[in-house]
Amino acid sequence: MYRGKKDNKVDIRKYSKEWFTLNKTETQRDGISGLEQGYNKPDCRLGKSIDKSIFIGSLDDVKENVANMKSNMRGAPTANYYNIEAYGAENIFKALDADGDGIVTEKEVNDVAALDTKEFADKENEFLSTTDLDLLYENAMKAVNASVIDTGLTKEFHYEDGEVTRLNFDNKGNLSNKNVQTVNEDGTKKSVSYSYGNNSTRTTDYDAQGRTTKIVYDEDGDRNDYTKTYTYAEDGSKTVETKNYISTVTSNYNADGTFNSKETMWNHNSNGVIDDTKQRSIGDCWVLSGVNALRDSEIGAQILKSSLQQNDDGSVTVHLRGVGKDYTFSAEEIMDHKYHTTSLAYSSGDSDMNLFEMAIGEYRKETIESGDYGKNSRNLDKTAGSNATASDPLKGGQIDEAIYYITGQKSQWVANNTKTTTDMLNTMQSSVNKYIMTTTFKNADPSVTEGKIVTGHAYSINKVDDDYVYVVNPWDSSVEIPYPKDKYLENAFQVALTDLTPGLSETYISAPDPNATYTVPKEDNGSKFLNTLKKLFS
């Protein structure tokens, strides 16, 4: 079927089985019959295309064009030449010459080229292919002994192989829907319905007993698409799995058809565990590095997990403890993960990382719109990147900013201070489970080939030993970059060290005593957070 260019009228596609059945032109069918020579036979690894310009004009013109093509070839035959030879140039010409006047026009060629166009295309296919020729031959031959029952607004076509096609028209003569039913040799059936009002296709498969085995619904776009798969047990019970854009629902039914149980799996992969990710077009390396630093710490990973609350409706609530804010995103919003500036994209690889990006982005947007903040301020409650805007709120940030939002813990932060940076590295090396670090660099370092060291970019540090500082670039968090410690100290610029459990020893974290009591310094501003940690690890 083809939607017209000017008035959007939906007509029966020219040269379809239905068109040939309604327009029984023996002369044209005789011309098309010559295509049997190549029907379903061309198998050229170079492709199925055919240069349609060769066939515009008279038969003598075609013969001359083919001869010129052959003489200009160097080496092995082209796909175009191979395909023309397979069908025969004269056979193709006769098949394309719809009115039999001895001249093939561009329109006649384009009518055939449109056969391989998808059902709801807005324009005809501009390319002629062997698939188009096969469809032309197949449709013409299939219509030879076909019959049609015409009741006005409905036309029902019956073909010798058992296929039945039903076309429904509205009062203005527009084709509104089409249904094609086919029967296989093993008794299974398939029904394909096309609706031209919303450009949707519904395909239903049946087993030999007439039971539905699968339904696939495909609409323009993917929001309303779904697939249903039916499985039948010997006792008569059945399972129906329905997968759509948001979820996969498995429903179980008893032998008498009554409902038994249901399980819903959400298609986003939010599980509280951060997998490897890659930064994309948003300038939020500071968010990704902060989350990656937490991810690579046992305590930090638990904090991340406790910051994400999976709700029964598939939504997820993100707790930003540092600023006392909660943000809830629906299952659809998580699947979409659209940024405020739609031309920019969140990181790839993990829904939970996207959730932290989305929540921090919402908080940043609120902060920027309030006007009560400082650009690149060390007051992390009220800061934003110097170039951040309400439409691009994540553009630039402090290397420890995301860590503060998520944990509520302030970091020790220095810039261009080798002595303090050395102390920080020693602290993390001696107690890697309690501390995390993030960093930037003064200069790019081309000597690093495993990963990249660049300036103006945030990194996380996932471990330290006597010889190396192991950094992770958010461009690809699966890659650990072993940076010689002496070179790191020369090149380190901004460095942040965060104590994830101030007031708590690492011994408590690794072997918690649920009966122990702890004194939390008021200046930590983290008593609520520490209580959460006690519950988390006890």
N, C-alpha and C positions, 0 to 999 in steps of 0.2 A: 504494500500500500504506500501511497505517496501523498504527502501534505503539500498542496499547491503553494507556489511562492507568493502570489498576489493576494488571494482572498482567503488563504488558509483552508480552503475546501479540501476535504479528504476524499480521494477517489480510489477506485480499484486500480492498482498499479498496472501499467501497460506491460504486456507480455507475461503476466502472472498466469498461473493455471486457470484462475477464474476468468481473466480477460480472454484467454484463448477459448474457453468453454462458451463464453457469450459471443465471441467474434470468430466463428468457424470459417476461416479463410484458407481453403485448400491450397491455393497458389502459394501463399506465404509459408504454409506448413511444409509444402514440398521443398521450398528453398531451404528451410531450416533443417530438413531431414539429413542433408549432407554433413551436418556437424557430428553425426554418429561416428564418423571416422576418428574423431579425437575425443569423443565424450568420455570423461573421467580417465583419459589415458595420459595426457601430458604430465610429466613428473620431472620438471627441471629444477635443480637445486638453486638456480639463479633467480627464480621467481615466476609468477603467473601473469605478469603484465603483457599487454599487447599494445603496440603503438597504433592508436585509432586513426591517426592522420593518414596512415598508409591506405585506408579503405574508403576515404572520402573521394568521390569522383566516379568515373566509369570503371568497368572491369579492366580495360586496357591500361588505365592509369594505375590500377592496383598491381597489375603484372609488372609494369615498369618500376613502380616503387619497390616491389619485392626484389627485382633484379638489381636495382641500385643498392639496396640494403646488403644484398649478398656480395656484390663486388667491393663494397667498402669495408667488409669485415676483415679483421686481421686476427689470425689465431682461431681459437675455438668459437663455435657459433654462440651468438648471444641468446639470452632467454627469449627475447622478442622473436627472433628468427626461428628458434626451436619450436615455440608454441604455434607460430603460423604454419610451419611445415606439418605439425602434428594434425591440425584440422584441415589444412589445405586452404590456400589463399582464396581460391574461387568459391569454395564452400562457405567460407566466412562472408565473402562479398554477397553471395546470394541470400544468406541468412539475414544480413543487415539491410538488404534492399526491400524494405517493408512493402512498398507499393508496386514493386516489380517493374519500375520504369527504366531500369538499367543504370540508374544513378543513385549512389549512396550519399545522403546529406549528413551534415554534422548532427542534426537533430535525430536522424534515424540511428546513428551510432550511440548518441547519448541516451536514447530510450533503452537500449540494451545495456549500456554501462550502468544504468540505474538499478539493474536487477539485484546486484550484490549490496545495495545500500541498506543500512539497517532500517527496521520497520518504521521508526519515528523520525527519520532524518528530515531536516528542513530543506535540503537541496539534493539534487541528483548527484550521484557519484561521477566524478570527472574522469575516472580511469576505466578503461576496458580491460577485462581480464579473462582468463580461461574459465574462471568461476562463472562469470556472466554468460559465456557461451554455453557452458554446461546447463545452467539454469534455463536459458532460452530453449535449448533442445528438450530438456526434461519436461518443462511446462507445456511445450507444444505437443509432445507425444502423449503426455498424461491426459490431456484434454480431448484426445481423439474420440474416445468412447464414453466420455463423462456425460452426466445428466444434471439438470438443474431444476429445482422446484422454486418457482418465483411466486411469492405471495404479496408482492408490492414492497413493503418495507423490509422484508427478509428474503434472502436468496440462499438456498441450500444446495451445495454442489456435492455430488456423489461420484467417486472415482473407482475404477475397477479394482484397485488394490485395497479397497475398504476405507480409504480416507474420506472423511466428511468435513466439508468446510461450510460454515454458516456465517453469512454477512448480514449485519443489521444496519439499517439506514434510518436517519431521522427524517422529519417531515420536509426538510430542505434539500434532501438528497445527499447529505453528508454521510459517509461511512462512520458509524459510531463505535462499532466493535466487530471483532472477527474471532471466530473460534474454529480451531483445526483439531480434529480427532483422528488419530491413527491407531491401527491395531498391528501388533507385531506377531511374528510366526508362533511365538511361544504363548500367545494369548494375553500378554500384557498390553496395556493401552497407555496412550499419552494424549492429554488435552491441553492445547495452548490457546489462551484467550488474550486478545489484544484490545485494550480500551483506548480509543483515540481522544477521549476527553482529557485524561490526565497522563497520557503516554505511558501506560503501564502494561506489563505482561504478567500473566499468571499461568504457570506451567504445572500441571497435575499429572502424576504417574499413578497407574493402577496395576495391581498384580493380576494374575490369571483368574483370581476369585472375585475380582471387581473391587477389592479393597484399596483405599488410598494408601500409597506408600511414601509419596513426597509431594510437597507443594512449594514452589518457588515463586515469590511475588517480587517483581522488579519494577519500580516506578522511576520516573525521571528524577535523578538524584538518588541518594541512598537512605534518607531518613525513614521512609516507610517500607523499605525492603524487608522481607523476612523469608525464612526457609523453615518449613515444617517437615519433620521426618517421622514416619510412623513405623513402629516395630511391634509385631504381633507374636504373642507366646502361644504355645500349644494348648494351654488351658483357656484361651479366649481373651485373656487380659491383653492390654496394649500399653505402649509407652509413646508419648508424643513429645518430641523435642522441637521447641520453637526458638529459633535464633533470629534476632533483629539487631538493629544498630546499637541498642543499649544493653541487651542481656541475652542469655540463653536459659530458657525455662524448660525443665523436664517434668512433664505431667504423667502420672500413672493412673490407669483406669482398670477397674475390676472387669471380670468376664461379662457381667450384666450391663456394662457401660457406665456404672456409677464411678464417681471420682474417688481416687484413693489418696494420692499424695502429690506434692509439688516441691521442686527444688529450683531455686533461682541462682544463677551465676552471672555476675555482672561482667560485661566485656572489658571494662577498664581493669588494669592489673594492680589496682591499689591493694596492697597487703601490708603496708608499714615497713617494707624492706626496700631500700634503695638499690636498684641494680645499676649497671654501667650506663652512663648517659653521654651524650655529645651536645655541647652548646651549639645553638644554631644562630639565628640572626639578631636576637635580643642581646643587648650589652649587659647581661646579668651574670658575668663570670663570678662576681662577688657572692651571689646567691648560691650558685652551683658549688663553688669552692667551699663555702661554709657548710653546706649540706654534705659534701663529700668528706670533709674533715670529720664531721660527726659520724658519718657512715662507717668510716674506717677505724672508729673507736668502739669498743664493746659497750661502754656506757653511752656514748653518743648515739649508737644504733638503737639502744633501748629508749633513749629520749625521743628520737625521731618516731619510733613506733608508737610511743604513748602520746605523741602530738597529733596523730591521725586517728580519727574516730569513724569507723565504717558503720553507716546507718542501714537500717533494714530496707529502706527504699532505694538503696544503691548510691545514695549521696555520701559524701565524706566531709567531715568537719575538721578543719585544721586549727589547732590551738597554738597561738603565738603568745607564749607565756610572758615574754619580755615586755610586751605592750598591753597585755591583758585583753587580747582580741581573739574572737573566734570567727572563722569564715567557713560557711557551708556551701559546697558545690554539688549540684545535681549530677546524676550519672551521665546525662546528656552533655552537661557542661564539661565534665571530665573527659568524655570522648572527644568533644570539639576542641578543648583547650585552646580557645581563641584569645589572643592578646588584644589589648586595647587598640593598638595599631595593627590592623589585620594583615598588613604586608610583612610583618615581623612574626617570627615563630619561636615558641618555647623550645626547650631542649628535647631531644629525641631519646627514647630508650626506656623511660619509666614514668608511669602515671603519678607515682608519689612525688617524684622530683617536680613534675608539672604542678602538682597541688601546692607545694611550698612556693614555687614561683608565682602561682596565681594568688595565693593568700598574701604573700609579701607585696605583690604588685597592687592588690586592693588596698592594703594599709598605706603603702607609699602614695597611691593616688589620693586617698583621703587626706593625707598629710600635706601634699602639694596643694590640693584645692582649699585647704584651710588657710594657707598662707603663713602659718605659724611654724616655720622651720628654717634651718640654716643649710646652705649648700655645702656639702662635704663637712658638715659639723661633726665634732666628736660627741655631741649630745645625741646619742643614737636613737632616743625616743622621737626626736624632731629633726631629722636630717634627710637629705636626698642628694643624688648626684648633681653636679653643677649644671649638667645639660638635661636632667630629667624633667619631664613634663607630665601633665595629667594623662596625655595620650601615649606616653612612653615612660611610665613611672620607674621602670627598672633600669634605666640607662645610667650606669655608673653607680658605685657605692663603696662603703668602707669594707675592708677585708674581713672584719669581724662583726659586721652589722647584722647579717642574716643569723649568725650564731646567737647574737643577743636576742633577736626577735623570737627565736625558737626556744632557747633555754632560759633566758632571763639573766644570764651570767655576763658580766662585763669582763673584758679581756685586758691583759697587759699589752700595751701597744707602743711600738717605737718605730722610728724612721731613721734609717742611715746611722745606726748605732751598733757597731760590731761587737762591743763588749757585752751589752745587754742581750743582743741576739745570741751570742755564745752561751750566756747564762740560760736563756730560754731553751736552746737546744739541749743543754745538759739536763734541764728540768724535765723536758719531755722524754729524753732518753732514759732517765732514771725512773719515770713513772708514766709510761706510755698509756696506761689505761685510764689515767685521771686527767690528762691534759691533751689538748688538740692545738694545732697551729695552722695558720694561714700566712701567705706571704706574697709580695710582689718583687720585681727585680728592677735594677737600675738600667741594665742594658740587655739587649738580645744576645744570646750566646750560641753562635753557629756550631760550636764544637759539640753541642748536645745533639745527637742524631736520633736517639730513642725518645720521641716526644719533642716538644719545642719549648725553648725558653725565650720569651719575648718580654718587652717592657709594656707598662700600662695595662697589666693583666693579672688577675688574681689566681693564685694556686693554693692547693691544700698540701700539707705535709703529713704523710701517713705514718712515717717512722723515722728514727734517727739512730745511727750506730756510730762507731768510732771513726769511720772513714767516709760515710755518705749521709746526705740528707735526701730522703726519698720524697719527691714532690709529684703531684698529680695535676695535670692540665685539664681543666673542664672541657676542653675541646674533645677529649676522649678519656673518660675516667677509668677505662680499662688498662691504660698504659701507666706504669709506674716508672718515673724517671730517676735513676740513681745519680744524684748530683754530688760530685766530690765536695766534702765539707769545706775545704779551704777555698774552693772556687765559689761555693755558695755564700760564704761569709764575705767574700770580696764583692759579690754581686747583689746580695740581699738589700732591699730598700725598706719597704714597710713589712713589719713582722708583728703578728699577734699571737699571744699564748693565752688560752682560755682554760681555767680550772673548772671542770664540769661539776665538781662536788666540793665546793668550799665548805670547810667545817666538818667534812667527812674524810676519813682515811681511806686509802685504797684497799686496806684489809677489809673494811666494812663492805666495800663494793663487791669484792671477790668472794667473801664468805659472810654474808649479812647475819647479824644477830637480831632477830625480831623483838627481843626483849630489851635491847639496849636503848638508852636515851642519849640524845645528842643536843648540844647547845649550839644554836645557830647565831652567829654574830648579826646584830641588827643591821650593820652597815652593808651586809651582803645583799640586802633587799631580795632575799630569795627563800624565805622560810616556807612559803607556800610550795615553791618548787621542790625544796628539800623533802618536805612531807610526801610529795608525790613520788620522789625517788625512793624513799623508805618503803612505801607501799609496793613500788615497782620491783624492788630487789629483795623483798622479804617473803 
